């Protein structure tokens, strides 16, 4: 592991490169209000963040990343368009791999701009690509927006679509819901009995937990409505699976997705955005003929990405996390903007990994 002084120097070098690309340097507090992050990600965030308490300010979290506070800052004070850069420590709990750092430095670059979002995607990616080119990393891209569009286009209830969208970033849960909503997974006998009962609460016993009788009754009604809904068709499930299976070079992936869009026209606008992004990348010198695209890429990352995603990894070093990653998070600006929103895209680099890989060359 490089020494802290070397990491700080590398972080400063990277930040200066982003400043040269037009970014304004900004800083955020290390302690962030837990309420905002819990509202965005739910209780799952507790498993990967350090939580503390303040007598006056309530629950606080050590900064798990920079994007949320930078978005808050921009939505409150920022002019348009805007480019920002930052560097500093982030903190992540590690429950499965003690070898991974729970504190490390990120250097980031973010664009908030309404005009030509695909051009902004290409600008961010090309900047990271050029900075990291000497390391010979594998670049991978994806687009969460295509899967979101596919879910929105399903011939099923709004409640089911909302559940699927909520779990896009949890592949196993997403698959379980698809199987349940399509009838491919049997309904558990206990649930059948519960929903068939005239009064499901008759033999419930003492109330334990935070949910009251009204909340439980509403949940049972929702389960009954779901049981009565027609299953998602096998053809639509096959199309979802076909999208998730797309893993090709970018131009081949684009052609495959256009073929799928013939039977699932709901994804066509997202596929057109992918085509426009590839054109913008090519104009910036990226060889899109060899650039990898995976439709499922980014589904296990932080849940604010809702469009283009990318990552740079060291081939032959599966022990290392991503050296750099990023993507588009338009919906996050809407959630934090109090009625305002703006297209936004950005990414982060880990200077400690850059230094480690440089030293291994």
TORKOLMI-822606 format. One record per residue (C-alpha): x, y, z. Coordinates in Angstrom, 3 decimals. Layout:
N
[atom [X; Y; Z]]
...
//
This chain:
361
[atom [0.000; 0.000; 0.000]]
[atom [1.490; 3.401; -0.963]]
[atom [2.139; 5.784; 1.906]]
[atom [-0.417; 8.450; 2.753]]
[atom [1.828; 11.291; 1.602]]
[atom [2.248; 9.654; -1.814]]
[atom [-1.508; 9.067; -2.083]]
[atom [-2.219; 12.713; -1.249]]
[atom [0.295; 13.840; -3.879]]
[atom [-1.283; 11.560; -6.497]]
[atom [-4.759; 12.782; -5.542]]
[atom [-3.589; 16.352; -6.030]]
[atom [-2.124; 15.489; -9.439]]
[atom [-5.402; 13.909; -10.560]]
[atom [-7.453; 16.800; -9.217]]
[atom [-5.302; 19.261; -11.166]]
[atom [-5.998; 17.258; -14.340]]
[atom [-9.725; 17.621; -13.696]]
[atom [-9.295; 21.328; -12.993]]
[atom [-7.500; 21.655; -16.330]]
[atom [-10.608; 20.106; -17.913]]
[atom [-12.720; 22.946; -16.513]]
[atom [-13.744; 21.643; -13.094]]
[atom [-14.063; 23.854; -10.025]]
[atom [-12.593; 22.266; -6.844]]
[atom [-15.122; 21.767; -4.018]]
[atom [-15.093; 20.200; -0.555]]
[atom [-17.746; 18.403; 1.494]]
[atom [-18.056; 17.538; 5.184]]
[atom [-16.728; 14.187; 6.353]]
[atom [-19.799; 13.766; 8.577]]
[atom [-23.016; 13.540; 6.569]]
[atom [-26.628; 13.501; 7.858]]
[atom [-27.709; 9.862; 7.997]]
[atom [-31.333; 10.768; 7.255]]
[atom [-30.576; 11.754; 3.657]]
[atom [-28.658; 8.562; 2.906]]
[atom [-31.244; 6.377; 4.628]]
[atom [-34.025; 8.013; 2.592]]
[atom [-32.104; 7.287; -0.603]]
[atom [-30.880; 3.753; 0.056]]
[atom [-32.937; 2.450; 2.958]]
[atom [-31.535; 0.565; 5.913]]
[atom [-29.174; -1.381; 3.611]]
[atom [-26.738; 1.560; 3.751]]
[atom [-26.046; 0.760; 7.419]]
[atom [-24.278; -2.434; 6.379]]
[atom [-21.632; -0.488; 4.479]]
[atom [-21.380; 2.819; 6.343]]
[atom [-20.100; 3.978; 9.719]]
[atom [-22.940; 5.479; 11.737]]
[atom [-22.595; 7.728; 14.770]]
[atom [-24.924; 9.978; 16.723]]
[atom [-24.934; 13.642; 17.667]]
[atom [-27.052; 15.077; 20.465]]
[atom [-28.079; 18.074; 18.338]]
[atom [-27.896; 16.780; 14.772]]
[atom [-29.069; 13.206; 15.256]]
[atom [-27.608; 10.281; 13.325]]
[atom [-24.556; 11.025; 11.213]]
[atom [-22.523; 8.889; 8.795]]
[atom [-18.886; 9.059; 7.874]]
[atom [-18.937; 10.051; 4.196]]
[atom [-19.427; 6.820; 2.152]]
[atom [-18.848; 8.728; -1.083]]
[atom [-18.876; 12.260; -2.502]]
[atom [-21.688; 12.217; -5.031]]
[atom [-24.635; 12.803; -2.692]]
[atom [-23.128; 15.826; -0.866]]
[atom [-21.871; 17.304; -4.158]]
[atom [-25.361; 16.975; -5.668]]
[atom [-26.874; 18.612; -2.579]]
[atom [-24.382; 21.451; -2.829]]
[atom [-25.077; 22.010; -6.514]]
[atom [-28.867; 21.880; -6.174]]
[atom [-28.718; 24.488; -3.395]]
[atom [-26.109; 26.884; -4.762]]
[atom [-24.780; 25.824; -8.179]]
[atom [-25.023; 27.685; -11.457]]
[atom [-25.568; 25.889; -14.761]]
[atom [-23.726; 24.293; -16.411]]
[atom [-21.155; 23.203; -13.833]]
[atom [-18.102; 20.976; -13.561]]
[atom [-16.687; 20.024; -10.159]]
[atom [-13.718; 18.115; -8.832]]
[atom [-12.878; 16.988; -5.292]]
[atom [-10.591; 14.694; -3.347]]
[atom [-10.669; 13.225; 0.125]]
[atom [-11.301; 10.193; 2.275]]
[atom [-14.403; 8.018; 2.119]]
[atom [-15.322; 5.295; 4.584]]
[atom [-16.869; 1.879; 3.894]]
[atom [-17.388; -0.981; 6.324]]
[atom [-15.940; -4.300; 5.150]]
[atom [-17.738; -7.331; 6.545]]
[atom [-16.621; -9.975; 4.033]]
[atom [-13.043; -9.066; 3.087]]
[atom [-10.701; -7.869; 5.817]]
[atom [-8.005; -7.152; 3.227]]
[atom [-10.048; -4.352; 1.654]]
[atom [-9.605; -0.841; 2.987]]
[atom [-12.359; 0.702; 5.071]]
[atom [-10.893; 4.168; 4.504]]
[atom [-9.465; 5.319; 1.188]]
[atom [-9.135; 8.400; -0.985]]
[atom [-11.336; 9.265; -3.952]]
[atom [-10.742; 11.924; -6.591]]
[atom [-13.796; 12.809; -8.640]]
[atom [-15.133; 14.784; -11.579]]
[atom [-18.823; 15.664; -12.045]]
[atom [-20.755; 17.448; -14.815]]
[atom [-24.166; 19.105; -14.336]]
[atom [-25.426; 20.171; -17.753]]
[atom [-28.786; 20.098; -19.544]]
[atom [-27.579; 20.209; -23.134]]
[atom [-26.549; 16.958; -24.861]]
[atom [-26.320; 14.461; -21.955]]
[atom [-24.719; 11.859; -24.220]]
[atom [-21.925; 14.324; -25.022]]
[atom [-21.371; 14.812; -21.264]]
[atom [-21.213; 11.025; -20.811]]
[atom [-18.562; 10.857; -23.517]]
[atom [-16.624; 13.782; -22.020]]
[atom [-16.380; 12.135; -18.602]]
[atom [-15.505; 8.712; -19.970]]
[atom [-12.894; 10.017; -22.422]]
[atom [-11.242; 12.096; -19.689]]
[atom [-10.935; 9.071; -17.396]]
[atom [-9.830; 6.885; -20.307]]
[atom [-7.012; 9.273; -21.235]]
[atom [-5.838; 9.705; -17.633]]
[atom [-5.743; 5.942; -17.010]]
[atom [-4.466; 4.893; -20.441]]
[atom [-0.852; 4.307; -19.235]]
[atom [-2.046; 1.602; -16.812]]
[atom [-3.507; -0.627; -19.536]]
[atom [-6.776; -1.157; -17.655]]
[atom [-9.870; -2.892; -18.981]]
[atom [-12.661; -0.395; -19.625]]
[atom [-16.235; -1.640; -19.363]]
[atom [-19.476; 0.244; -19.950]]
[atom [-23.175; -0.367; -19.470]]
[atom [-26.514; 1.425; -19.297]]
[atom [-28.911; 0.890; -16.400]]
[atom [-31.452; 3.029; -18.285]]
[atom [-32.074; 0.256; -20.827]]
[atom [-33.157; -2.221; -18.141]]
[atom [-35.248; 0.487; -16.449]]
[atom [-37.001; 1.195; -19.741]]
[atom [-37.660; -2.525; -20.208]]
[atom [-39.251; -2.759; -16.763]]
[atom [-41.404; 0.312; -17.433]]
[atom [-42.595; -1.286; -20.678]]
[atom [-43.813; -4.539; -19.117]]
[atom [-47.519; -5.347; -19.426]]
[atom [-48.134; -5.621; -15.702]]
[atom [-49.242; -3.567; -12.723]]
[atom [-47.594; -0.339; -11.622]]
[atom [-46.969; -1.906; -8.217]]
[atom [-44.968; -4.732; -9.781]]
[atom [-42.995; -2.326; -11.976]]
[atom [-42.138; -0.213; -8.937]]
[atom [-40.913; -3.296; -7.042]]
[atom [-38.744; -4.387; -9.971]]
[atom [-37.263; -0.901; -10.392]]
[atom [-36.488; -0.748; -6.687]]
[atom [-34.504; -3.979; -6.898]]
[atom [-32.684; -3.474; -10.196]]
[atom [-29.486; -3.024; -8.128]]
[atom [-30.063; -6.338; -6.312]]
[atom [-29.811; -8.946; -9.100]]
[atom [-30.856; -11.943; -6.986]]
[atom [-33.897; -10.171; -5.570]]
[atom [-34.772; -8.831; -9.034]]
[atom [-34.657; -12.383; -10.455]]
[atom [-36.808; -13.707; -7.608]]
[atom [-39.434; -11.041; -8.322]]
[atom [-39.408; -11.772; -12.059]]
[atom [-39.921; -15.463; -11.329]]
[atom [-42.717; -14.708; -8.885]]
[atom [-44.534; -12.181; -11.056]]
[atom [-44.325; -14.469; -14.091]]
[atom [-45.591; -17.522; -12.210]]
[atom [-42.330; -19.407; -12.704]]
[atom [-41.827; -19.632; -8.938]]
[atom [-44.616; -21.279; -6.905]]
[atom [-46.424; -19.257; -4.264]]
[atom [-45.378; -20.496; -0.800]]
[atom [-48.129; -22.512; 0.909]]
[atom [-48.027; -20.249; 3.973]]
[atom [-48.729; -17.203; 1.792]]
[atom [-51.568; -19.012; 0.001]]
[atom [-53.174; -19.833; 3.325]]
[atom [-52.736; -16.282; 4.606]]
[atom [-54.331; -14.709; 1.549]]
[atom [-57.171; -17.225; 1.444]]
[atom [-58.178; -16.570; 5.063]]
[atom [-61.258; -14.467; 5.615]]
[atom [-59.544; -12.633; 8.475]]
[atom [-55.760; -13.091; 8.197]]
[atom [-55.278; -11.322; 11.560]]
[atom [-57.657; -13.616; 13.484]]
[atom [-54.942; -15.829; 14.974]]
[atom [-52.041; -13.407; 14.727]]
[atom [-51.378; -13.253; 18.458]]
[atom [-49.726; -10.310; 20.183]]
[atom [-48.478; -7.414; 18.025]]
[atom [-44.659; -7.348; 17.899]]
[atom [-42.532; -4.883; 15.953]]
[atom [-43.089; -1.430; 14.506]]
[atom [-45.896; -2.125; 12.014]]
[atom [-49.425; -1.445; 13.159]]
[atom [-52.616; -3.315; 12.157]]
[atom [-53.412; -0.813; 9.384]]
[atom [-49.981; -1.256; 7.786]]
[atom [-50.255; -5.048; 7.957]]
[atom [-53.753; -4.965; 6.455]]
[atom [-52.524; -2.721; 3.615]]
[atom [-49.704; -5.165; 2.899]]
[atom [-52.138; -8.084; 2.773]]
[atom [-54.385; -6.155; 0.368]]
[atom [-51.356; -5.476; -1.849]]
[atom [-50.446; -9.188; -1.834]]
[atom [-54.024; -10.119; -2.754]]
[atom [-54.042; -7.614; -5.624]]
[atom [-50.757; -9.047; -6.830]]
[atom [-52.101; -12.604; -6.652]]
[atom [-55.104; -11.574; -8.743]]
[atom [-52.977; -9.874; -11.431]]
[atom [-52.158; -11.714; -14.635]]
[atom [-48.616; -13.094; -14.750]]
[atom [-45.921; -11.363; -16.773]]
[atom [-45.807; -13.233; -20.061]]
[atom [-43.066; -15.691; -20.851]]
[atom [-42.218; -13.686; -23.969]]
[atom [-41.571; -10.554; -21.896]]
[atom [-39.450; -12.477; -19.394]]
[atom [-37.410; -13.859; -22.281]]
[atom [-36.847; -10.323; -23.571]]
[atom [-35.680; -9.154; -20.127]]
[atom [-33.308; -12.116; -20.031]]
[atom [-32.075; -11.297; -23.537]]
[atom [-31.245; -7.740; -22.450]]
[atom [-29.433; -8.955; -19.332]]
[atom [-27.422; -11.393; -21.460]]
[atom [-26.028; -8.688; -23.762]]
[atom [-22.276; -8.662; -23.237]]
[atom [-20.414; -7.675; -26.391]]
[atom [-18.250; -5.012; -27.880]]
[atom [-20.277; -1.815; -28.014]]
[atom [-21.290; -1.792; -31.673]]
[atom [-22.327; -5.453; -31.578]]
[atom [-24.247; -4.783; -28.358]]
[atom [-26.021; -1.860; -30.011]]
[atom [-27.068; -4.069; -32.921]]
[atom [-28.325; -6.777; -30.562]]
[atom [-30.312; -4.280; -28.494]]
[atom [-31.891; -2.840; -31.622]]
[atom [-33.017; -6.359; -32.518]]
[atom [-34.581; -6.765; -29.056]]
[atom [-36.264; -3.351; -29.389]]
[atom [-38.262; -4.674; -32.348]]
[atom [-40.197; -6.845; -29.863]]
[atom [-39.844; -4.457; -26.910]]
[atom [-40.215; -0.932; -28.328]]
[atom [-40.184; 0.604; -24.819]]
[atom [-36.374; 0.367; -24.794]]
[atom [-35.895; 2.108; -28.150]]
[atom [-35.331; 5.651; -26.733]]
[atom [-32.669; 4.283; -24.357]]
[atom [-31.039; 2.363; -27.202]]
[atom [-31.009; 5.540; -29.308]]
[atom [-29.248; 7.316; -26.422]]
[atom [-26.646; 4.547; -26.395]]
[atom [-26.079; 5.087; -30.125]]
[atom [-25.686; 8.845; -29.628]]
[atom [-23.241; 8.241; -26.760]]
[atom [-21.100; 5.921; -28.880]]
[atom [-20.996; 8.541; -31.640]]
[atom [-19.877; 11.161; -29.084]]
[atom [-17.221; 8.789; -27.705]]
[atom [-15.898; 8.059; -31.167]]
[atom [-15.650; 11.806; -31.808]]
[atom [-13.420; 12.010; -28.721]]
[atom [-11.062; 9.324; -29.995]]
[atom [-12.481; 6.265; -28.208]]
[atom [-12.351; 3.056; -30.260]]
[atom [-15.952; 1.954; -29.742]]
[atom [-15.392; -1.097; -31.953]]
[atom [-13.366; -2.678; -29.137]]
[atom [-15.039; -1.035; -26.120]]
[atom [-16.842; -3.580; -23.932]]
[atom [-20.542; -3.160; -23.129]]
[atom [-22.498; -5.193; -20.585]]
[atom [-26.209; -4.530; -20.126]]
[atom [-25.985; -5.692; -16.489]]
[atom [-22.894; -3.653; -15.659]]
[atom [-23.130; -1.540; -12.506]]
[atom [-26.087; -3.344; -10.936]]
[atom [-24.234; -4.019; -7.687]]
[atom [-22.883; -0.462; -7.280]]
[atom [-24.406; 2.452; -5.394]]
[atom [-28.036; 2.796; -6.334]]
[atom [-28.103; 6.296; -7.729]]
[atom [-26.933; 5.399; -11.253]]
[atom [-29.841; 5.361; -13.687]]
[atom [-28.199; 5.521; -17.126]]
[atom [-24.691; 5.223; -18.521]]
[atom [-22.206; 3.447; -16.209]]
[atom [-18.520; 2.640; -16.588]]
[atom [-15.589; 1.115; -14.741]]
[atom [-11.858; 0.548; -15.155]]
[atom [-10.330; -2.629; -13.718]]
[atom [-6.887; -4.211; -13.653]]
[atom [-6.994; -7.467; -15.602]]
[atom [-5.078; -10.189; -13.845]]
[atom [-5.755; -8.569; -10.454]]
[atom [-9.193; -9.847; -9.394]]
[atom [-8.215; -9.034; -5.803]]
[atom [-8.396; -5.313; -6.551]]
[atom [-11.598; -3.248; -6.594]]
[atom [-12.324; -0.962; -9.533]]
[atom [-9.580; 1.600; -10.092]]
[atom [-12.197; 4.055; -11.367]]
[atom [-15.957; 4.015; -11.851]]
[atom [-18.833; 6.343; -12.571]]
[atom [-22.060; 6.974; -14.389]]
[atom [-25.179; 9.051; -14.859]]
[atom [-27.488; 9.889; -11.938]]
[atom [-30.229; 12.208; -13.217]]
[atom [-32.843; 10.854; -10.788]]
[atom [-30.641; 11.668; -7.804]]
[atom [-30.719; 15.369; -8.662]]
[atom [-34.509; 15.147; -8.773]]
[atom [-34.637; 13.456; -5.359]]
[atom [-32.322; 15.997; -3.744]]
[atom [-33.349; 19.044; -5.743]]
[atom [-36.594; 19.944; -3.954]]
[atom [-38.508; 20.331; -7.186]]
[atom [-35.485; 21.028; -9.390]]
[atom [-33.482; 18.557; -11.432]]
[atom [-30.639; 18.574; -13.939]]
[atom [-28.894; 15.834; -15.939]]
[atom [-25.656; 14.850; -14.173]]
[atom [-22.800; 12.424; -14.746]]
[atom [-19.442; 11.835; -13.080]]
[atom [-16.926; 9.385; -11.730]]
[atom [-14.152; 8.741; -9.230]]
[atom [-10.582; 7.424; -9.311]]
[atom [-8.717; 5.754; -6.452]]
[atom [-5.201; 7.252; -6.375]]
[atom [-3.878; 4.511; -4.066]]
[atom [-4.682; 1.882; -6.711]]
[atom [-3.188; 4.017; -9.474]]
[atom [0.070; 4.267; -7.521]]
[atom [0.100; 0.553; -6.707]]
[atom [-0.364; -0.426; -10.348]]
[atom [2.254; 2.053; -11.508]]
[atom [4.723; 0.554; -9.051]]
[atom [4.007; -2.957; -10.355]]
[atom [4.813; -2.042; -13.956]]
//
